[in-house]
Amino acid sequence: MTERAPQRTPNRQLAALIAEAGFSHAGLARRVDQLGLEHGLDLRYDKTSVTRWLRGQQPRGTTPALIAEVFTRRLGRRLSAQDLGLDACAPVYAGLEFAATPEEAVDIVSGLWRKDSGNHAELSKIAFTPAGLVVPSRDWLIGRADERVGRGEPAPPGSGRVPAQGTRISVPRQRGTERGPGQKVSGGDVSALRSVGELFRALDHAYGGGHARQALVRYLEHEAEPMLRGTYGETLGRRLFAAAADLTRLAGWTSYDMAAHGLAQRYYVQALRLSQAAGDRAYGSYVLVTMSRQAVYLGHGREAVQLTRVAQQGVGSAAPPLVQTLLHAAEARGHAVLGEPRACNAALARAERALDAARPGDDVPHWARGVDEGQLADEIGHCHRDLQQYRSAVQHAERSLQLRAPALARSRLFTRVVLATSRLGLGELEQACALGAEAALQASEMRSARASEYVREFERRLEPYRDAGPVRTYRDRVSALR
Protein backbone atom coordinates (compact mmCIF):
# COMPACT_ATOMS: atom_id res chain seq x y z
CA MET A 1 0.00 0.00 0.00
CA THR A 2 1.15 3.56 -0.65
CA GLU A 3 1.71 5.78 2.37
CA ARG A 4 -0.64 8.67 2.86
CA ALA A 5 0.76 12.18 3.22
CA PRO A 6 0.79 13.41 6.83
CA GLN A 7 -2.33 15.28 7.82
CA ARG A 8 -1.74 18.99 8.38
CA THR A 9 -3.42 20.84 11.24
CA PRO A 10 -5.35 23.96 10.18
CA ASN A 11 -3.66 27.14 11.38
CA ARG A 12 -6.35 28.67 13.59
CA GLN A 13 -3.99 31.34 15.00
CA LEU A 14 -3.34 32.73 11.53
CA ALA A 15 -7.04 32.57 10.65
CA ALA A 16 -7.96 34.56 13.76
CA LEU A 17 -5.40 37.26 13.04
CA ILE A 18 -6.48 37.54 9.39
CA ALA A 19 -10.02 38.13 10.61
CA GLU A 20 -8.84 40.68 13.20
CA ALA A 21 -6.75 42.55 10.63
CA GLY A 22 -9.53 42.49 8.04
CA PHE A 23 -7.26 41.08 5.31
CA SER A 24 -8.53 39.23 2.31
CA HIS A 25 -6.34 36.33 1.24
CA ALA A 26 -5.20 38.25 -1.83
CA GLY A 27 -4.61 41.38 0.25
CA LEU A 28 -2.37 39.55 2.72
CA ALA A 29 -0.37 37.94 -0.09
CA ARG A 30 0.07 41.32 -1.78
CA ARG A 31 1.37 42.92 1.43
CA VAL A 32 3.85 40.09 2.00
CA ASP A 33 5.15 40.55 -1.56
CA GLN A 34 5.47 44.31 -1.05
CA LEU A 35 7.36 43.87 2.22
CA GLY A 36 9.59 41.34 0.51
CA LEU A 37 10.56 44.01 -2.02
CA GLU A 38 11.61 46.29 0.86
CA HIS A 39 13.98 43.51 1.91
CA GLY A 40 15.32 42.85 -1.57
CA LEU A 41 13.25 39.71 -2.15
CA ASP A 42 11.20 38.89 -5.23
CA LEU A 43 8.23 36.98 -3.78
CA ARG A 44 5.17 36.02 -5.76
CA TYR A 45 2.52 34.86 -3.33
CA ASP A 46 -1.20 34.94 -4.11
CA LYS A 47 -4.49 34.06 -2.41
CA THR A 48 -3.85 30.35 -3.01
CA SER A 49 -0.62 30.63 -1.01
CA VAL A 50 -2.54 32.06 1.95
CA THR A 51 -5.09 29.26 1.70
CA ARG A 52 -2.27 26.72 1.93
CA TRP A 53 -0.86 28.47 5.00
CA LEU A 54 -4.27 28.32 6.64
CA ARG A 55 -4.44 24.60 5.92
CA GLY A 56 -1.20 24.12 7.85
CA GLN A 57 1.53 24.41 5.23
CA GLN A 58 4.61 26.19 6.55
CA PRO A 59 6.01 28.94 4.29
CA ARG A 60 9.72 28.62 3.66
CA GLY A 61 12.77 30.71 4.40
CA THR A 62 12.19 34.18 5.76
CA THR A 63 8.52 34.40 4.81
CA PRO A 64 7.21 33.69 8.35
CA ALA A 65 9.09 36.76 9.63
CA LEU A 66 7.68 38.87 6.79
CA ILE A 67 4.12 37.72 7.47
CA ALA A 68 4.58 38.57 11.15
CA GLU A 69 5.82 42.04 10.24
CA VAL A 70 2.78 42.62 8.00
CA PHE A 71 0.47 41.89 10.93
CA THR A 72 2.62 43.94 13.31
CA ARG A 73 2.23 47.00 11.10
CA ARG A 74 -1.47 46.47 10.62
CA LEU A 75 -2.42 45.73 14.24
CA GLY A 76 0.03 48.03 15.98
CA ARG A 77 1.51 45.41 18.31
CA ARG A 78 4.58 43.27 18.01
CA LEU A 79 3.85 39.78 16.70
CA SER A 80 6.29 36.96 16.06
CA ALA A 81 6.07 34.09 13.59
CA GLN A 82 5.13 31.80 16.46
CA ASP A 83 2.20 34.09 17.35
CA LEU A 84 0.88 33.30 13.87
CA GLY A 85 1.33 29.55 14.27
CA LEU A 86 4.31 29.58 11.93
CA ASP A 87 7.81 28.23 12.34
CA ALA A 88 10.42 30.70 13.54
CA CYS A 89 13.24 31.69 11.22
CA ALA A 90 16.45 33.62 11.59
CA PRO A 91 15.68 37.36 11.92
CA VAL A 92 18.25 38.39 9.31
CA TYR A 93 15.79 39.76 6.80
CA ALA A 94 14.03 41.67 9.55
CA GLY A 95 17.13 43.85 9.86
CA LEU A 96 15.42 46.74 8.08
CA GLU A 97 12.92 47.00 10.91
CA PHE A 98 13.10 50.02 13.23
CA ALA A 99 12.46 48.42 16.62
CA ALA A 100 9.70 49.68 18.91
CA THR A 101 11.77 49.40 22.11
CA PRO A 102 15.46 49.29 23.11
CA GLU A 103 15.02 45.66 24.19
CA GLU A 104 13.71 44.72 20.77
CA ALA A 105 16.54 46.69 19.12
CA VAL A 106 19.08 44.61 21.06
CA ASP A 107 17.34 41.40 19.98
CA ILE A 108 17.38 42.38 16.30
CA VAL A 109 20.95 43.67 16.13
CA SER A 110 22.42 40.84 18.19
CA GLY A 111 20.69 38.34 15.92
CA LEU A 112 22.33 40.10 12.99
CA TRP A 113 25.77 39.98 14.64
CA ARG A 114 25.50 36.28 15.44
CA LYS A 115 24.27 35.35 11.98
CA ASP A 116 26.96 37.45 10.32
CA SER A 117 29.68 35.97 12.50
CA GLY A 118 28.59 32.47 11.55
CA ASN A 119 27.74 32.76 7.85
CA HIS A 120 28.84 35.92 6.11
CA ALA A 121 28.66 34.27 2.67
CA GLU A 122 24.89 33.97 2.94
CA LEU A 123 24.40 37.51 4.20
CA SER A 124 26.64 39.06 1.56
CA LYS A 125 24.10 38.02 -1.07
CA ILE A 126 21.26 40.08 0.43
CA ALA A 127 20.24 42.80 -2.00
CA PHE A 128 20.18 46.52 -1.24
CA THR A 129 16.69 47.95 -1.59
CA PRO A 130 15.95 51.69 -1.87
CA ALA A 131 12.42 51.08 -0.55
CA GLY A 132 13.93 49.85 2.70
CA LEU A 133 15.27 53.33 3.46
CA VAL A 134 11.89 55.00 3.80
CA VAL A 135 10.38 53.53 6.96
CA PRO A 136 13.48 53.61 9.23
CA SER A 137 14.36 57.21 8.35
CA ARG A 138 10.75 58.28 8.88
CA ASP A 139 10.51 56.45 12.19
CA TRP A 140 13.75 58.05 13.37
CA LEU A 141 12.54 61.52 12.40
CA ILE A 142 9.14 61.33 14.06
CA GLY A 143 9.99 58.90 16.86
CA ARG A 144 10.08 59.93 20.50
CA ALA A 145 13.15 59.44 22.63
CA ASP A 146 13.17 56.24 24.68
CA GLU A 147 12.22 57.15 28.24
CA ARG A 148 14.13 54.28 29.82
CA VAL A 149 17.06 52.19 28.64
CA GLY A 150 18.54 51.05 31.96
CA ARG A 151 18.36 47.36 32.84
CA GLY A 152 18.21 45.60 36.16
CA GLU A 153 18.14 48.80 38.24
CA PRO A 154 15.11 50.57 39.71
CA ALA A 155 13.42 53.09 37.48
CA PRO A 156 14.10 56.70 38.52
CA PRO A 157 11.34 58.23 40.67
CA GLY A 158 8.47 59.64 38.66
CA SER A 159 9.43 57.88 35.46
CA GLY A 160 5.94 56.44 35.25
CA ARG A 161 7.28 53.42 33.42
CA VAL A 162 7.01 49.80 34.46
CA PRO A 163 8.39 46.85 32.53
CA ALA A 164 5.87 45.51 30.06
CA GLN A 165 4.56 42.03 30.62
CA GLY A 166 7.08 39.55 29.33
CA THR A 167 10.00 42.01 29.33
CA ARG A 168 13.27 40.14 29.71
CA ILE A 169 15.71 41.48 32.27
CA SER A 170 18.21 38.70 31.60
CA VAL A 171 18.60 36.11 28.91
CA PRO A 172 20.34 32.74 28.66
CA ARG A 173 24.07 33.03 28.20
CA GLN A 174 25.01 33.39 24.55
CA ARG A 175 27.37 30.99 22.84
CA GLY A 176 30.97 31.98 23.34
CA THR A 177 30.36 34.92 25.66
CA GLU A 178 32.41 35.33 28.81
CA ARG A 179 30.01 37.57 30.66
CA GLY A 180 27.04 36.15 32.46
CA PRO A 181 23.54 37.55 31.96
CA GLY A 182 22.87 40.55 34.14
CA GLN A 183 26.54 41.31 34.81
CA LYS A 184 27.03 44.91 35.84
CA VAL A 185 28.50 47.09 33.10
CA SER A 186 31.15 49.64 34.08
CA GLY A 187 32.31 52.90 32.59
CA GLY A 188 35.54 51.12 31.66
CA ASP A 189 33.56 48.63 29.57
CA VAL A 190 32.04 51.44 27.53
CA SER A 191 35.41 53.16 27.16
CA ALA A 192 36.83 49.89 25.84
CA LEU A 193 34.11 49.77 23.17
CA ARG A 194 35.09 53.29 22.10
CA SER A 195 38.79 52.40 21.95
CA VAL A 196 38.13 49.29 19.91
CA GLY A 197 36.08 51.37 17.51
CA GLU A 198 39.02 53.71 16.93
CA LEU A 199 41.30 50.75 16.26
CA PHE A 200 38.98 49.20 13.69
CA ARG A 201 38.34 52.58 12.10
CA ALA A 202 42.07 53.13 11.58
CA LEU A 203 42.43 49.67 9.99
CA ASP A 204 39.49 50.38 7.70
CA HIS A 205 40.86 53.74 6.54
CA ALA A 206 44.33 52.39 5.84
CA TYR A 207 43.71 48.89 4.49
CA GLY A 208 40.03 48.56 3.59
CA GLY A 209 36.98 47.04 5.18
CA GLY A 210 38.06 43.46 4.51
CA HIS A 211 40.83 43.69 7.11
CA ALA A 212 38.56 44.85 9.90
CA ARG A 213 35.08 43.56 9.20
CA GLN A 214 34.89 40.01 10.43
CA ALA A 215 36.90 40.62 13.61
CA LEU A 216 34.65 43.60 14.37
CA VAL A 217 31.50 41.53 13.98
CA ARG A 218 32.86 38.85 16.30
CA TYR A 219 33.76 41.51 18.85
CA LEU A 220 30.23 42.86 18.72
CA GLU A 221 28.80 39.38 19.22
CA HIS A 222 31.07 38.33 22.06
CA GLU A 223 31.59 41.63 23.89
CA ALA A 224 28.99 44.24 22.98
CA GLU A 225 25.93 41.99 23.14
CA PRO A 226 26.61 40.70 26.69
CA MET A 227 27.06 44.31 27.81
CA LEU A 228 23.78 45.37 26.26
CA ARG A 229 22.09 42.47 28.08
CA GLY A 230 23.85 43.30 31.33
CA THR A 231 22.92 45.60 34.20
CA TYR A 232 23.34 49.37 33.95
CA GLY A 233 21.61 52.60 34.90
CA GLU A 234 20.19 55.27 32.64
CA THR A 235 23.22 57.49 32.11
CA LEU A 236 25.68 54.66 31.55
CA GLY A 237 23.10 52.81 29.48
CA ARG A 238 22.81 55.67 27.02
CA ARG A 239 26.60 55.83 26.72
CA LEU A 240 26.60 52.07 26.10
CA PHE A 241 23.97 52.33 23.38
CA ALA A 242 25.92 55.19 21.80
CA ALA A 243 29.11 53.08 21.66
CA ALA A 244 27.18 50.10 20.28
CA ALA A 245 25.61 52.35 17.63
CA ASP A 246 29.04 53.57 16.57
CA LEU A 247 30.45 50.04 16.26
CA THR A 248 27.35 48.83 14.42
CA ARG A 249 27.58 51.70 11.94
CA LEU A 250 31.23 50.78 11.41
CA ALA A 251 30.24 47.15 10.79
CA GLY A 252 27.87 48.47 8.14
CA TRP A 253 30.56 50.69 6.67
CA THR A 254 33.04 47.83 6.34
CA SER A 255 30.31 45.63 4.84
CA TYR A 256 29.55 48.38 2.32
CA ASP A 257 33.26 48.62 1.50
CA MET A 258 33.24 44.90 0.72
CA ALA A 259 30.15 45.24 -1.53
CA ALA A 260 27.80 43.44 0.90
CA HIS A 261 25.26 46.19 0.30
CA GLY A 262 22.09 44.60 1.67
CA LEU A 263 23.90 43.60 4.86
CA ALA A 264 25.39 47.07 5.22
CA GLN A 265 21.95 48.60 4.84
CA ARG A 266 20.65 46.48 7.72
CA TYR A 267 23.55 47.45 9.96
CA TYR A 268 22.89 51.12 9.26
CA VAL A 269 19.22 50.81 10.16
CA GLN A 270 20.09 49.12 13.44
CA ALA A 271 22.78 51.70 14.21
CA LEU A 272 20.13 54.38 13.65
CA ARG A 273 17.84 52.69 16.17
CA LEU A 274 20.63 52.25 18.73
CA SER A 275 21.47 55.95 18.39
CA GLN A 276 17.88 56.76 19.31
CA ALA A 277 18.19 54.64 22.44
CA ALA A 278 21.38 56.57 23.20
CA GLY A 279 19.44 59.82 22.92
CA ASP A 280 22.03 61.06 20.42
CA ARG A 281 20.15 62.85 17.68
CA ALA A 282 23.31 64.20 16.05
CA TYR A 283 24.81 60.73 15.71
CA GLY A 284 21.57 59.55 14.12
CA SER A 285 22.05 62.23 11.47
CA TYR A 286 25.56 60.87 10.87
CA VAL A 287 24.15 57.39 10.32
CA LEU A 288 21.70 58.83 7.80
CA VAL A 289 24.59 60.54 6.00
CA THR A 290 26.36 57.18 5.87
CA MET A 291 23.24 55.62 4.37
CA SER A 292 23.13 58.48 1.87
CA ARG A 293 26.73 57.81 0.81
CA GLN A 294 25.88 54.20 0.06
CA ALA A 295 22.85 55.32 -1.96
CA VAL A 296 25.09 57.70 -3.96
CA TYR A 297 27.59 54.93 -4.64
CA LEU A 298 24.81 52.69 -5.92
CA GLY A 299 23.34 55.44 -8.09
CA HIS A 300 20.21 56.19 -6.03
CA GLY A 301 20.55 59.96 -5.99
CA ARG A 302 16.97 60.79 -5.06
CA GLU A 303 17.05 58.58 -1.99
CA ALA A 304 20.46 60.00 -1.06
CA VAL A 305 19.10 63.56 -1.08
CA GLN A 306 16.04 62.57 0.94
CA LEU A 307 18.16 60.90 3.61
CA THR A 308 20.31 63.99 4.07
CA ARG A 309 17.27 66.22 4.30
CA VAL A 310 15.75 63.98 6.95
CA ALA A 311 19.05 64.24 8.82
CA GLN A 312 19.06 68.03 8.54
CA GLN A 313 15.49 68.25 9.75
CA GLY A 314 16.22 65.86 12.61
CA VAL A 315 19.10 67.87 14.11
CA GLY A 316 17.93 71.36 13.19
CA SER A 317 20.02 74.50 12.85
CA ALA A 318 21.59 74.15 16.30
CA ALA A 319 23.97 71.41 15.16
CA PRO A 320 27.68 72.33 15.28
CA PRO A 321 29.04 73.88 12.07
CA LEU A 322 31.15 70.82 11.19
CA VAL A 323 28.08 68.61 11.43
CA GLN A 324 26.20 71.03 9.18
CA THR A 325 29.13 70.91 6.74
CA LEU A 326 28.88 67.13 6.58
CA LEU A 327 25.11 67.15 6.04
CA HIS A 328 25.13 69.73 3.25
CA ALA A 329 28.10 68.15 1.46
CA ALA A 330 26.35 64.78 1.49
CA GLU A 331 23.23 66.38 0.02
CA ALA A 332 25.34 67.91 -2.74
CA ARG A 333 26.67 64.48 -3.68
CA GLY A 334 23.12 63.23 -4.21
CA HIS A 335 22.25 66.19 -6.44
CA ALA A 336 25.41 65.60 -8.47
CA VAL A 337 24.46 61.98 -9.14
CA LEU A 338 21.07 63.23 -10.33
CA GLY A 339 22.72 65.76 -12.67
CA GLU A 340 21.30 68.78 -10.82
CA PRO A 341 24.07 71.41 -10.88
CA ARG A 342 22.09 74.28 -9.36
CA ALA A 343 20.89 72.27 -6.37
CA CYS A 344 24.35 70.74 -6.00
CA ASN A 345 26.12 74.10 -5.99
CA ALA A 346 23.60 75.53 -3.52
CA ALA A 347 24.23 72.66 -1.11
CA LEU A 348 28.00 73.04 -1.52
CA ALA A 349 27.72 76.76 -0.79
CA ARG A 350 25.89 75.95 2.46
CA ALA A 351 28.59 73.43 3.33
CA GLU A 352 31.34 76.00 2.73
CA ARG A 353 29.58 78.63 4.85
CA ALA A 354 29.17 76.11 7.66
CA LEU A 355 32.85 75.18 7.51
CA ASP A 356 33.82 78.86 7.59
CA ALA A 357 31.70 79.26 10.74
CA ALA A 358 33.58 76.48 12.61
CA ARG A 359 35.94 77.59 15.38
CA PRO A 360 38.78 75.66 17.07
CA GLY A 361 37.07 75.69 20.46
CA ASP A 362 33.72 74.34 19.23
CA ASP A 363 32.23 71.33 20.98
CA VAL A 364 32.33 68.79 18.14
CA PRO A 365 31.29 65.11 18.24
CA HIS A 366 34.19 62.69 17.80
CA TRP A 367 32.84 61.46 14.46
CA ALA A 368 32.81 64.99 12.97
CA ARG A 369 36.34 66.02 13.97
CA GLY A 370 37.74 64.84 10.65
CA VAL A 371 35.50 67.21 8.70
CA ASP A 372 37.86 69.86 7.35
CA GLU A 373 38.88 71.72 4.23
CA GLY A 374 40.50 68.59 2.79
CA GLN A 375 37.37 66.49 3.10
CA LEU A 376 35.14 69.23 1.70
CA ALA A 377 37.52 69.65 -1.24
CA ASP A 378 37.15 65.93 -1.90
CA GLU A 379 33.35 66.17 -1.80
CA ILE A 380 33.42 69.10 -4.22
CA GLY A 381 35.77 67.21 -6.52
CA HIS A 382 33.45 64.20 -6.61
CA CYS A 383 30.45 66.45 -7.32
CA HIS A 384 32.11 68.28 -10.18
CA ARG A 385 33.41 65.00 -11.64
CA ASP A 386 29.84 63.64 -11.64
CA LEU A 387 28.59 66.86 -13.26
CA GLN A 388 31.39 66.63 -15.87
CA GLN A 389 32.83 69.94 -14.69
CA TYR A 390 36.31 68.52 -15.03
CA ARG A 391 38.50 71.60 -14.62
CA SER A 392 36.93 72.45 -11.27
CA ALA A 393 37.08 68.77 -10.26
CA VAL A 394 40.83 68.71 -10.92
CA GLN A 395 41.36 71.83 -8.82
CA HIS A 396 39.51 70.48 -5.80
CA ALA A 397 40.84 66.92 -6.04
CA GLU A 398 44.42 68.21 -6.08
CA ARG A 399 43.64 70.45 -3.12
CA SER A 400 42.22 67.49 -1.20
CA LEU A 401 45.31 65.36 -1.87
CA GLN A 402 47.50 68.18 -0.55
CA LEU A 403 45.51 68.49 2.67
CA ARG A 404 44.38 65.00 3.68
CA ALA A 405 46.52 62.82 5.92
CA PRO A 406 48.33 59.75 4.51
CA ALA A 407 46.51 57.60 7.09
CA LEU A 408 43.30 58.15 5.11
CA ALA A 409 44.74 55.93 2.40
CA ARG A 410 41.49 54.69 0.87
CA SER A 411 39.92 58.16 0.77
CA ARG A 412 43.05 59.48 -0.95
CA LEU A 413 42.80 56.63 -3.47
CA PHE A 414 39.24 57.66 -4.32
CA THR A 415 40.33 61.26 -4.74
CA ARG A 416 43.20 60.18 -6.98
CA VAL A 417 40.77 58.30 -9.23
CA VAL A 418 38.50 61.37 -9.37
CA LEU A 419 41.56 63.37 -10.40
CA ALA A 420 42.53 60.79 -13.03
CA THR A 421 38.99 60.70 -14.43
CA SER A 422 38.85 64.48 -14.60
CA ARG A 423 42.23 64.69 -16.31
CA LEU A 424 40.91 62.18 -18.83
CA GLY A 425 37.81 64.33 -19.34
CA LEU A 426 40.10 67.25 -20.17
CA GLY A 427 41.95 65.14 -22.76
CA GLU A 428 45.11 64.77 -20.66
CA LEU A 429 45.50 61.06 -21.35
CA GLU A 430 49.08 60.52 -20.20
CA GLN A 431 48.56 62.23 -16.83
CA ALA A 432 45.27 60.40 -16.35
CA CYS A 433 46.89 57.02 -16.93
CA ALA A 434 49.78 57.79 -14.58
CA LEU A 435 47.34 58.75 -11.81
CA GLY A 436 45.17 55.73 -12.52
CA ALA A 437 48.17 53.41 -12.28
CA GLU A 438 49.04 54.85 -8.86
CA ALA A 439 45.48 54.22 -7.71
CA ALA A 440 45.54 50.68 -9.08
CA LEU A 441 48.72 49.96 -7.13
CA GLN A 442 47.11 51.24 -3.94
CA ALA A 443 43.95 49.22 -4.56
CA SER A 444 45.99 46.05 -5.02
CA GLU A 445 47.30 46.48 -1.47
CA MET A 446 43.85 46.91 0.08
CA ARG A 447 40.94 44.65 0.80
CA SER A 448 38.28 47.03 -0.46
CA ALA A 449 35.71 46.25 -3.13
CA ARG A 450 35.01 49.96 -3.48
CA ALA A 451 38.66 50.72 -4.19
CA SER A 452 38.73 48.03 -6.87
CA GLU A 453 35.48 49.31 -8.37
CA TYR A 454 36.79 52.90 -8.53
CA VAL A 455 39.75 51.60 -10.56
CA ARG A 456 37.54 49.46 -12.81
CA GLU A 457 35.27 52.45 -13.49
CA PHE A 458 38.30 54.48 -14.55
CA GLU A 459 39.37 51.64 -16.84
CA ARG A 460 35.94 51.58 -18.47
CA ARG A 461 36.40 55.25 -19.29
CA LEU A 462 39.74 54.39 -20.93
CA GLU A 463 38.11 51.98 -23.37
CA PRO A 464 37.64 54.52 -26.22
CA TYR A 465 41.42 55.15 -26.06
CA ARG A 466 42.48 51.50 -25.78
CA ASP A 467 44.93 51.69 -28.70
CA ALA A 468 46.74 54.80 -27.44
CA GLY A 469 50.28 54.39 -26.10
CA PRO A 470 49.60 55.66 -22.53
CA VAL A 471 46.66 53.26 -22.18
CA ARG A 472 48.75 50.29 -23.35
CA THR A 473 51.42 51.28 -20.83
CA TYR A 474 48.77 51.55 -18.11
CA ARG A 475 47.43 48.09 -18.90
CA ASP A 476 50.89 46.56 -18.86
CA ARG A 477 51.59 48.02 -15.42
CA VAL A 478 48.23 47.01 -13.98
CA SER A 479 48.27 43.49 -15.44
CA ALA A 480 51.60 42.92 -13.67
CA LEU A 481 49.95 43.89 -10.37
CA ARG A 482 47.09 41.45 -10.92
C-alpha positions, 0 to 999 in steps of 0.5 A: 500500500502507498503511504498517505501524506501526513495530515496537516493541522489547520492554522487557527492562530493565523485565521484569527489574526487575518479576521482581526486585521480584516485582510482578504487572502489576496490582500495579505499575499500582496502585502507580503510581496510588497514587504519582501521588495523592501527587503530585496526579495522577489516573492510572488505569493497569491491568495492560493498561497494564503489558503495553503498556509491556513491549511497548515503548510509552513512557508519557507525561508524568511517568509514567516518573519515577513508575514509577522511584520505585515500583521505587526504594522497592521495591528500596531503590536509586536507579533512573532512568527510563532504568534501566527502559528508559523515556524520561527526563522532567523531574523536576518531579513528583519534587519530593516525593521526600526524596533519599537523598544530598546530591548527589541533593538538589542534582539534584532541587532544581536541576531544580525551579529551572530548570523553574520559571525557564523555565515557571512557568505549567505548575508553578503548576497542580500540585495540593497533595496531603496524602498527599505530606506523609507520607513526607518528614516521616517521612524527616526525623524518622528519617533520619540526618545526612549524614556528608559534604557537602563536594565536591572536597576530601579526606574528613577522616581516619577518615570511612570514606566514599568516593565511591560509584561514579558520584558526580559531582564536577563537572557540565557548566556550566549554561545561563546560569551564570557560575561554572564547575563545581568553582569554589571557594566562599568564605565571602563567597559564602555570606554573599551568599546570606544577604543576598539572602535578607533582601532577598527576605524584606523584599519578600515581607513588604511587597508580597507573594510576586509581587514577589519570587518569580520573581527569587528562583527565577532567583537560585537557578538562576544563583547557588545551583546553581553554588555547590552544584556547586562545591568546598567543605569540610565546614564551609563546605558545611554553611553553604552547604546551610543558606543554600540551604535558607533560600532554597528555603523562601522560594521555596516561601513566595512560591509559596504566597503566589501560590496555586501550592500544589503547587509550594510543597509541592515547594519545602518538601520540598526545603528540608527535605532541604537542611536535613538536609544542613546538619545544622540540625535546628532549621531543619528544624522551621521548614520543617515549621512552614511546611508546616503553615501551608500545610496550615492555609490549605488546610483540612487541619488533621489534617496540620497538627497532625501536621507540627508534632508531627513538628517538636517530636519532631525538635528535642526540648525543648532547642530555644530558647524562641522556637522552642518558641513557634513550634512550639506556636502552629502546632500550635494553628492546626491544632487550631483548623481542626479545631474542637478548642478544648481541644487548641487552648488547651492548645497556646496555653498551651504557646506562652505559657509558652515565650515567657515563658521567652525571655530577651534574651540567648538564642541564637536562630536568625535565622528565629525572632527575629521571634517575639514577643508581637505574632506570638503575639497574631496566632496566638491571634486566628486560632485564636479566630476559627476557633473562633468565639470572637469576643470573644477574637479581637478582643482579640488581633487588636487587640493584634497590630496594636498591636505588629507593625511596619509593615514586616510589611504582609501579616501586618498585613493578615491580622490586620486581616481577622481583626479585621473577621471577628470584629467581624462575628461580634459583630454590629458590622457598621459597624466590620467593614466599615470594617476590611474596606475598609482590608484591601481597599485594602492587598490591592489594592497587593500581589501576594499571592493570599493577601491577596486570598483573605482579603478575598474570604473576608470578603466571603463572610461579608458576603453575609447582610447584602448589603442593609445600608447599611454593606455597600453602602458597603463594596462601593462603596469596594472596586469603585472599587479594582478 
